[in-house]
Every structure is written in structure tokens, then in C-alpha cells.
Amino acid sequence: MSKVRIGIDVGGTYTDAVAIDNDTYEIIGKLKIPTTHNAEEGVSKGIILILNQLMEEHNIQPEDVTFISHGTTQATNALLEGDVAKVGIFGMSTGIDKRSAIKDTNPGNIELADNRYLETEHIFYDSNDLSDETVEEGLNELISNGSEVIVASESYSIEDSANEQKVLKKARKKNMLATGGYEISELYGLKMRTRTAVVNASLIPKMLETAEMTEKSVNSSGIESSLMIMRCDGGVMNVDEVQKRPILTMLSGLAAGVAGALMYEKISDGIFFEVGGTSIDISVIKNGSVMLQNAEVGGHKTYVTSLDVRTLGVAGGSMVIVEDGKIIGVGPRSAHIANIPYECFTPEEEMEGLSIQYISPLEDDTSHYVVAENNKGAHYSYTLAGAANLLGYVPDDDYAHGKATSNKKAWDALGKHLGISGEEAARKVMDIAVKKVSEVVDQLIQEYELTKSFSVLVGGGGSASIVIPALAEYQDMKFQIAKNAPYISTIGVALAMVREQMERSVINPTEQDIKRIRSDIFDKIVKSGANEKTVDISIEIDAQKNILRAIATGSTELRTKDLTTKNMPIEKMKKVVSDSLGQAEGEIEEVAASERWHVFESTQTKKKLFGLLKSKDTAVAVLDREGIVRLKAKSGHVQEFNKKNVRVFDEFIDEYTYYSDANATPPKVYLFFKEKMVDLTGVQSKEQILSIAEVELESVEEESTIIAVCYQ
């Protein structure tokens, strides 16, 4: 058998697993079992059960497994349920910052959910009085007051971490788990850095136990590939890193679906929807990257970068609200919460003698949700799934396709009750739901400056077809339902790349600063499990916040297959560009190429004032050798150069820089050469663009072709 990638996604109710061919990305097998929360070994037992069953059913040998990863909701659930360790905080500072530092290193008990708290114990010492005796005294006090994990946090420890390290060393000698603020973030901001370290520390004991148990079980199965764990930014890291930074697994379940859209569906620009029974998670992909933000815990920002996801209480099982004989709402209550079956999945014989009843799924609900009651007194929910099925949005072979006759009987009964047809009732329900989702879509398009005509709506999850086709119709946008949509998150876990991000507070970074962070992020991602020959690094400079950011991605294995075997012919690439840009193939031509990369341009002439004036709209698309769109840019520009004539690149930036009375704004720039795509869009000045480009191009031969693409 060829090499196999295995992904396991541990959800609150079910644990899913998929096996994927490492070369073709074809699914070899997939399974679903109940999550083993109550087992003595916890969720790790379910991971091993499903892994062994998957390998046995599909004759996968341990030596065939080249990558194994799992995503888990454990950290998220622990925070929601308050199942976390008590944290002892050893605060430190001196001088004029001492008074504010006492407050900033003491977050108190952090509220995680209603009446659920992360408990902390706090002590504080002047950094100038930090002897071995005072450290010992402070740690003993924290431990005697019930602290299970220690956090050392000092003002400016990102500049000099010696005191934090001193506390950590002493704590670990006492067999205490401990972490320092400097280990969690390299950004200024003692209050947020401390809070992030505290949340991270509270998760360590439980995550450490599960990670070690799971890794041991995977190793005992004979699989030599290291177990990887899903992160909240869509990447993976090894168990050693999870033990240090379990907070990075928070919200990783949401990130897995987007990772699937990126790697499996090859989405370049679009909005991804993970549509379940109760809610939809909505996130953005732009230029082949997921959009991220700082995660919140208990309503407070942290220095953890996670997927920017918007969640709506509208999904396949969303129930219908009727007031005064009119349909006025859809959700947030669902058939799952009410524990009442869907109308569209019910056997036809159950749909006899139907009448309409009103219920409150939860005790404090004031809205009236409608259900159908049959002649035996059994109730069935009216759902968005039923409306979508009745209106013909759900294909016959789709996971969410229902029983047409049963569904029609139910909706005809509701229509009769409301004095309209069943189809009219379903259309009203669908319109309300789609408008709710559209508000979020419009907001994301505006926030991330997406070009609607270039973007696609991508549906994942078991209920994708219930929402996405109607939404695309309303938004007048392209859409696609992900292959194996119900398993897209698990596929994302199986295909995810190792990822690391590093941020530093630097004012006007120099070339030396850039080289240093580039070297440090490289070392960090290799420690997280990436093969050093697969690592790509991008540098961003946030001039407003004085943040220098490095993002690294890489694979756990070095692929040795002949990459040229998947080269797509140019004519087929033109068809891909045509579909992607929405332009006729005759208007598309290849304008640049370099090893892995092919750049196409589409020019459309528009006539104005009865044809007296003409304007040209130019769009650029960059494809890799396999025909995957890696970048699309409206009004984009292209320039080829090499290191011998790098002056051309300098002039290229000048040509498309926007000048105002206040300043000069350089264009957003990407570089393509060899196997690399370098994103320079986060850089704010021409000098910094040239400096980073020089670092990235150090190892490139003088004659190698480099392609620059820019846009404003």
C-alpha cells in the first residue's frame, strides 16, 4: 500500500477518523464512533479504538502511516466547563513599574463561563530582592494555598527572562508544572501576557495526561510517525509542544474545517462554512491563507492567535418560530436541543393526522417554535433542513437529503395552518435564514476586502447543502460543497501542515531584526515537528502596533515523489483561471513563469459614454504547477527579474506606490521563485519590502527567475 495520512477529530459527541492517500489525497477509509468521555483513559481510548478499527478494516500497516494527527475539543471544553487547574502566579517587577505590575500580574479568578472560574493565587516580589530564599518562600506559599501549576511573570521579561527562568527552575525542582510569560509571548503588555500564561498553565495537567497517554498508545500500535495535534490557527504541532502550550489547541476544532478547505478543496479566496445541526461557523480564506485574530477567554483578549470565526445559531436543525400566524424567525433552538426528530428524515407512515403545536424547547424560552404532532401524539420539528429539501436545494445523493413525501406532508400541514402553501412557508423560512447569514458574509467581505467576483462560498459539514446553495443564490456568488463535506474537519486534521507564529515588539525593524526572527521561527517550527527542507517563512510588519511577525509552515515529511508528474497543461490552467476569475478563456494569457509558478493575466475592455471612452480592467492569477490558484488580484501587476537586475524590482515598487500629501503607500507585494511564495503584503514601507526580499533571496542563484506580483 502507498503511504497513508490519518486524521482523527475528537468532537463532543463523536470521534471521526479518515485515512487519506499521501500522494493522491484520495480517501481510503472513514469511521465514526461515540467519543469516550467517561472511559478511565478519557478521550484517548476512543482515539485508539477508532485508529485500530480503521487500520484493520482497510489493511493499513503501521509502516504505511507517514502522518497521524488528531484535533480535539478538550481544551475548549475544559475552559467552558471550568475543568482546569488552580494557578499560582509569581509576579515580579521593580522601580516605577512596580505598582502597576502588582495589578497587571494578578488577574484574579477568571470567569470562563456562567459560575465557572479559573482560580488563581497571587504573590509579588521586588525583582531586586529575588534571592534563592525569597523564591523558595514564595513558591511554598503558592503551593500551600493549593496551586497546581506555577506561572512566573515579570515586567519586561521578553527583554531579559533570567528572573522568570530562576522561578521556573526552582518550581520544577519541586516537581511542579510551571511556565513563564516569556515562553508564551514575546510582545509587550504584562497584563495580557500574564493572563495568556495563566490560561495556558491551567490546561497543562489535563492536556499533558491525555497527550502522553495518546502518544504512548499510538507508539504501541507500531506507528513510527510522530503524533501531531491540531492547533487553533489551522496548523499542527507535536506532543512536546502541546505539553508546553496546550492553549494553542483551544478552538482547534473550528480550524480543522478551514484546513480541509485549504488543503483538500484548494481554496484560494472565499468564505468557508462549517454547517452543523445547531450552528454555523464562518471563516475567511484570502490568498490561500486563513484569517486570524487574538482569541478571547472569559471576554478578555489573549496573545493566542486563532482562527477568526463567526458563529451563528442557524443550521440544518434550526427550528421555526411562528407568532400571530406568521413565520418570524429561524433558530437559535434546534431539533437537537429540543430532542425532537426532524420532519424531513421521518418515515412517511409517521406523518398521519398532523396538527400544528407550539413548544418552548428550553424552560426560559419566550418564543413559540412550531412542531407537527401526528395522530399518535408524537412530535416532529420543522427545520431549515426540511425547508431546503422541499425547495430542491439538497441533491439526491447528499448527506442531508430527506424523505420527500414525509417532508411535503409536514410542510403542507404548516402551510394550511398559516393560510399559505407549504412551499411558501419553506421559502419564508429559507429567506429569513439566508438573510441572517448574509449579514455576516457582507461584514466579512468588507472587513477583509474580498472581491466578490473572485471569491467562492465553500460549504462543509453535514448540513452544507441546506444553507450554501440558497446563500450563493441570494449573494449572487459562486459556491461549492466540499467533497466528503461531513468529514471535512477530519480531512483537515489529516492534511494540516506544521505551523508556528512568532511576534515581537520592535519599532521600525532593521534587516538584522528580520534575520533574527526568521532564524528563531525556523528553529521553533523544526522543534514542532516540521522537516527543515519543507519550511516556508513569511515576515509581516505591523507599523501601527510596532509588531514584527514571522509565520512558518512546513510538512512533517520530505516528499520525494516526482513533482513534475502532476504538471497541468497550460490550456487546462487557462480553463482554471477562466472559472476562477469569471472571464472568457480567450481573454486570458500567460505572462510569466518560473519553475513551480505560472502567472496569467486577464484584460477586459469596458466602453463608457456610448463607446466614446474605453477602460481596461486587469486581473492576475498565479497558479502552481498542479493548477491550484494560489493568488488572485484585481488590478494586479506583474514583473519578472533576477538578482542581477534587482533594480527592476525597486522601480516596480515605485511605479505602483500611491503618493499622498501625508505619505507614500507601497503596493501589496508577493514574490514567487523556485518552490516558494513569499507574502510581503503586511509590510508598510518600500525599504522594509526590499530588506525582507533580500533576506528571502539570499540562497537564490543569480540567474533564477523571480516573479513579483503587486496590487493596491
HUBEL-V988110 format. One record per residue. RES is the residue in one letter. SS is DSSP state (hx for helix, st for strand, lp for the rest). Layout:
res:RES ss:SS
res:RES ss:SS
This chain:
res:M ss:lp
res:S ss:lp
res:K ss:lp
res:V ss:st
res:R ss:st
res:I ss:st
res:G ss:st
res:I ss:st
res:D ss:st
res:V ss:st
res:G ss:lp
res:G ss:lp
res:T ss:lp
res:Y ss:st
res:T ss:st
res:D ss:st
res:A ss:st
res:V ss:st
res:A ss:st
res:I ss:st
res:D ss:st
res:N ss:lp
res:D ss:lp
res:T ss:lp
res:Y ss:lp
res:E ss:lp
res:I ss:st
res:I ss:st
res:G ss:st
res:K ss:st
res:L ss:st
res:K ss:st
res:I ss:st
res:P ss:st
res:T ss:lp
res:T ss:lp
res:H ss:lp
res:N ss:lp
res:A ss:lp
res:E ss:lp
res:E ss:lp
res:G ss:lp
res:V ss:hx
res:S ss:hx
res:K ss:hx
res:G ss:hx
res:I ss:hx
res:I ss:hx
res:L ss:hx
res:I ss:hx
res:L ss:hx
res:N ss:hx
res:Q ss:hx
res:L ss:hx
res:M ss:hx
res:E ss:hx
res:E ss:hx
res:H ss:lp
res:N ss:lp
res:I ss:lp
res:Q ss:lp
res:P ss:hx
res:E ss:hx
res:D ss:hx
res:V ss:st
res:T ss:st
res:F ss:st
res:I ss:st
res:S ss:st
res:H ss:st
res:G ss:st
res:T ss:st
res:T ss:lp
res:Q ss:hx
res:A ss:hx
res:T ss:hx
res:N ss:hx
res:A ss:hx
res:L ss:hx
res:L ss:hx
res:E ss:hx
res:G ss:lp
res:D ss:lp
res:V ss:lp
res:A ss:lp
res:K ss:lp
res:V ss:st
res:G ss:st
res:I ss:st
res:F ss:st
res:G ss:st
res:M ss:st
res:S ss:st
res:T ss:lp
res:G ss:hx
res:I ss:hx
res:D ss:hx
res:K ss:hx
res:R ss:hx
res:S ss:hx
res:A ss:hx
res:I ss:hx
res:K ss:hx
res:D ss:hx
res:T ss:lp
res:N ss:lp
res:P ss:lp
res:G ss:lp
res:N ss:lp
res:I ss:st
res:E ss:st
res:L ss:st
res:A ss:st
res:D ss:lp
res:N ss:lp
res:R ss:st
res:Y ss:st
res:L ss:st
res:E ss:lp
res:T ss:st
res:E ss:st
res:H ss:st
res:I ss:st
res:F ss:st
res:Y ss:st
res:D ss:st
res:S ss:hx
res:N ss:hx
res:D ss:hx
res:L ss:lp
res:S ss:lp
res:D ss:hx
res:E ss:hx
res:T ss:hx
res:V ss:hx
res:E ss:hx
res:E ss:hx
res:G ss:hx
res:L ss:hx
res:N ss:hx
res:E ss:hx
res:L ss:hx
res:I ss:hx
res:S ss:hx
res:N ss:lp
res:G ss:lp
res:S ss:lp
res:E ss:lp
res:V ss:st
res:I ss:st
res:V ss:st
res:A ss:st
res:S ss:st
res:E ss:st
res:S ss:lp
res:Y ss:lp
res:S ss:lp
res:I ss:lp
res:E ss:lp
res:D ss:lp
res:S ss:lp
res:A ss:hx
res:N ss:hx
res:E ss:hx
res:Q ss:hx
res:K ss:hx
res:V ss:hx
res:L ss:hx
res:K ss:hx
res:K ss:hx
res:A ss:hx
res:R ss:hx
res:K ss:hx
res:K ss:lp
res:N ss:lp
res:M ss:lp
res:L ss:st
res:A ss:st
res:T ss:st
res:G ss:st
res:G ss:hx
res:Y ss:hx
res:E ss:hx
res:I ss:hx
res:S ss:lp
res:E ss:st
res:L ss:lp
res:Y ss:lp
res:G ss:lp
res:L ss:hx
res:K ss:hx
res:M ss:hx
res:R ss:hx
res:T ss:hx
res:R ss:hx
res:T ss:hx
res:A ss:hx
res:V ss:hx
res:V ss:hx
res:N ss:hx
res:A ss:hx
res:S ss:hx
res:L ss:hx
res:I ss:hx
res:P ss:hx
res:K ss:hx
res:M ss:hx
res:L ss:hx
res:E ss:hx
res:T ss:hx
res:A ss:hx
res:E ss:hx
res:M ss:hx
res:T ss:hx
res:E ss:hx
res:K ss:hx
res:S ss:hx
res:V ss:hx
res:N ss:hx
res:S ss:hx
res:S ss:lp
res:G ss:lp
res:I ss:lp
res:E ss:lp
res:S ss:lp
res:S ss:lp
res:L ss:st
res:M ss:st
res:I ss:st
res:M ss:st
res:R ss:lp
res:C ss:lp
res:D ss:lp
res:G ss:lp
res:G ss:lp
res:V ss:st
res:M ss:st
res:N ss:st
res:V ss:hx
res:D ss:hx
res:E ss:hx
res:V ss:hx
res:Q ss:hx
res:K ss:hx
res:R ss:lp
res:P ss:hx
res:I ss:hx
res:L ss:hx
res:T ss:hx
res:M ss:lp
res:L ss:lp
res:S ss:hx
res:G ss:hx
res:L ss:hx
res:A ss:hx
res:A ss:hx
res:G ss:hx
res:V ss:hx
res:A ss:hx
res:G ss:hx
res:A ss:hx
res:L ss:hx
res:M ss:hx
res:Y ss:lp
res:E ss:lp
res:K ss:lp
res:I ss:lp
res:S ss:lp
res:D ss:lp
res:G ss:st
res:I ss:st
res:F ss:st
res:F ss:st
res:E ss:st
res:V ss:st
res:G ss:lp
res:G ss:lp
res:T ss:lp
res:S ss:lp
res:I ss:st
res:D ss:st
res:I ss:st
res:S ss:st
res:V ss:st
res:I ss:st
res:K ss:st
res:N ss:lp
res:G ss:lp
res:S ss:st
res:V ss:st
res:M ss:lp
res:L ss:st
res:Q ss:st
res:N ss:st
res:A ss:st
res:E ss:st
res:V ss:st
res:G ss:lp
res:G ss:lp
res:H ss:st
res:K ss:st
res:T ss:st
res:Y ss:st
res:V ss:st
res:T ss:st
res:S ss:st
res:L ss:st
res:D ss:lp
res:V ss:lp
res:R ss:st
res:T ss:st
res:L ss:st
res:G ss:lp
res:V ss:lp
res:A ss:lp
res:G ss:lp
res:G ss:lp
res:S ss:st
res:M ss:st
res:V ss:st
res:I ss:st
res:V ss:st
res:E ss:st
res:D ss:lp
res:G ss:lp
res:K ss:st
res:I ss:st
res:I ss:st
res:G ss:st
res:V ss:st
res:G ss:st
res:P ss:st
res:R ss:st
res:S ss:st
res:A ss:hx
res:H ss:hx
res:I ss:hx
res:A ss:hx
res:N ss:lp
res:I ss:lp
res:P ss:lp
res:Y ss:st
res:E ss:lp
res:C ss:lp
res:F ss:lp
res:T ss:lp
res:P ss:lp
res:E ss:hx
res:E ss:hx
res:E ss:hx
res:M ss:lp
res:E ss:lp
res:G ss:lp
res:L ss:lp
res:S ss:st
res:I ss:st
res:Q ss:st
res:Y ss:st
res:I ss:st
res:S ss:lp
res:P ss:lp
res:L ss:lp
res:E ss:lp
res:D ss:lp
res:D ss:lp
res:T ss:lp
res:S ss:lp
res:H ss:lp
res:Y ss:st
res:V ss:st
res:V ss:st
res:A ss:st
res:E ss:st
res:N ss:lp
res:N ss:lp
res:K ss:lp
res:G ss:lp
res:A ss:lp
res:H ss:st
res:Y ss:st
res:S ss:st
res:Y ss:lp
res:T ss:st
res:L ss:hx
res:A ss:hx
res:G ss:hx
res:A ss:hx
res:A ss:hx
res:N ss:hx
res:L ss:hx
res:L ss:lp
res:G ss:lp
res:Y ss:lp
res:V ss:lp
res:P ss:lp
res:D ss:lp
res:D ss:lp
res:D ss:lp
res:Y ss:lp
res:A ss:lp
res:H ss:lp
res:G ss:lp
res:K ss:lp
res:A ss:hx
res:T ss:hx
res:S ss:hx
res:N ss:hx
res:K ss:hx
res:K ss:hx
res:A ss:hx
res:W ss:hx
res:D ss:hx
res:A ss:hx
res:L ss:hx
res:G ss:hx
res:K ss:hx
res:H ss:hx
res:L ss:hx
res:G ss:lp
res:I ss:lp
res:S ss:lp
res:G ss:hx
res:E ss:hx
res:E ss:hx
res:A ss:hx
res:A ss:hx
res:R ss:hx
res:K ss:hx
res:V ss:hx
res:M ss:hx
res:D ss:hx
res:I ss:hx
res:A ss:hx
res:V ss:hx
res:K ss:hx
res:K ss:hx
res:V ss:hx
res:S ss:hx
res:E ss:hx
res:V ss:hx
res:V ss:hx
res:D ss:hx
res:Q ss:hx
res:L ss:hx
res:I ss:hx
res:Q ss:hx
res:E ss:hx
res:Y ss:lp
res:E ss:lp
res:L ss:lp
res:T ss:lp
res:K ss:hx
res:S ss:hx
res:F ss:hx
res:S ss:lp
res:V ss:st
res:L ss:st
res:V ss:st
res:G ss:st
res:G ss:st
res:G ss:lp
res:G ss:lp
res:S ss:lp
res:A ss:hx
res:S ss:hx
res:I ss:hx
res:V ss:hx
res:I ss:hx
res:P ss:hx
res:A ss:hx
res:L ss:hx
res:A ss:hx
res:E ss:hx
res:Y ss:hx
res:Q ss:hx
res:D ss:lp
res:M ss:lp
res:K ss:st
res:F ss:st
res:Q ss:st
res:I ss:st
res:A ss:lp
res:K ss:lp
res:N ss:lp
res:A ss:hx
res:P ss:hx
res:Y ss:hx
res:I ss:hx
res:S ss:hx
res:T ss:hx
res:I ss:hx
res:G ss:hx
res:V ss:hx
res:A ss:hx
res:L ss:hx
res:A ss:lp
res:M ss:lp
res:V ss:st
res:R ss:st
res:E ss:st
res:Q ss:st
res:M ss:st
res:E ss:st
res:R ss:st
res:S ss:st
res:V ss:lp
res:I ss:lp
res:N ss:lp
res:P ss:lp
res:T ss:lp
res:E ss:hx
res:Q ss:hx
res:D ss:hx
res:I ss:hx
res:K ss:hx
res:R ss:hx
res:I ss:hx
res:R ss:hx
res:S ss:hx
res:D ss:hx
res:I ss:hx
res:F ss:hx
res:D ss:hx
res:K ss:hx
res:I ss:hx
res:V ss:hx
res:K ss:hx
res:S ss:lp
res:G ss:lp
res:A ss:lp
res:N ss:lp
res:E ss:hx
res:K ss:hx
res:T ss:hx
res:V ss:lp
res:D ss:st
res:I ss:st
res:S ss:st
res:I ss:st
res:E ss:st
res:I ss:st
res:D ss:st
res:A ss:lp
res:Q ss:lp
res:K ss:lp
res:N ss:lp
res:I ss:st
res:L ss:st
res:R ss:st
res:A ss:st
res:I ss:st
res:A ss:st
res:T ss:st
res:G ss:st
res:S ss:lp
res:T ss:lp
res:E ss:lp
res:L ss:lp
res:R ss:lp
res:T ss:lp
res:K ss:lp
res:D ss:lp
res:L ss:hx
res:T ss:hx
res:T ss:hx
res:K ss:hx
res:N ss:lp
res:M ss:lp
res:P ss:lp
res:I ss:hx
res:E ss:hx
res:K ss:hx
res:M ss:hx
res:K ss:hx
res:K ss:hx
res:V ss:hx
res:V ss:hx
res:S ss:hx
res:D ss:hx
res:S ss:hx
res:L ss:hx
res:G ss:lp
res:Q ss:lp
res:A ss:lp
res:E ss:hx
res:G ss:hx
res:E ss:hx
res:I ss:st
res:E ss:st
res:E ss:st
res:V ss:st
res:A ss:st
res:A ss:st
res:S ss:st
res:E ss:lp
res:R ss:lp
res:W ss:st
res:H ss:st
res:V ss:st
res:F ss:st
res:E ss:st
res:S ss:st
res:T ss:st
res:Q ss:st
res:T ss:st
res:K ss:st
res:K ss:st
res:K ss:st
res:L ss:lp
res:F ss:lp
res:G ss:lp
res:L ss:lp
res:L ss:st
res:K ss:st
res:S ss:st
res:K ss:st
res:D ss:st
res:T ss:st
res:A ss:st
res:V ss:st
res:A ss:st
res:V ss:st
res:L ss:st
res:D ss:st
res:R ss:lp
res:E ss:lp
res:G ss:lp
res:I ss:lp
res:V ss:st
res:R ss:st
res:L ss:st
res:K ss:st
res:A ss:st
res:K ss:st
res:S ss:lp
res:G ss:lp
res:H ss:st
res:V ss:st
res:Q ss:st
res:E ss:st
res:F ss:st
res:N ss:lp
res:K ss:hx
res:K ss:hx
res:N ss:hx
res:V ss:lp
res:R ss:hx
res:V ss:hx
res:F ss:hx
res:D ss:hx
res:E ss:hx
res:F ss:hx
res:I ss:hx
res:D ss:hx
res:E ss:hx
res:Y ss:lp
res:T ss:lp
res:Y ss:st
res:Y ss:st
res:S ss:lp
res:D ss:lp
res:A ss:lp
res:N ss:lp
res:A ss:st
res:T ss:st
res:P ss:lp
res:P ss:lp
res:K ss:st
res:V ss:st
res:Y ss:st
res:L ss:st
res:F ss:st
res:F ss:st
res:K ss:lp
res:E ss:lp
res:K ss:st
res:M ss:st
res:V ss:st
res:D ss:st
res:L ss:lp
res:T ss:lp
res:G ss:lp
res:V ss:lp
res:Q ss:lp
res:S ss:lp
res:K ss:hx
res:E ss:hx
res:Q ss:hx
res:I ss:hx
res:L ss:hx
res:S ss:hx
res:I ss:hx
res:A ss:hx
res:E ss:hx
res:V ss:hx
res:E ss:hx
res:L ss:lp
res:E ss:lp
res:S ss:lp
res:V ss:lp
res:E ss:lp
res:E ss:lp
res:E ss:lp
res:S ss:lp
res:T ss:lp
res:I ss:st
res:I ss:st
res:A ss:st
res:V ss:st
res:C ss:st
res:Y ss:st
res:Q ss:lp
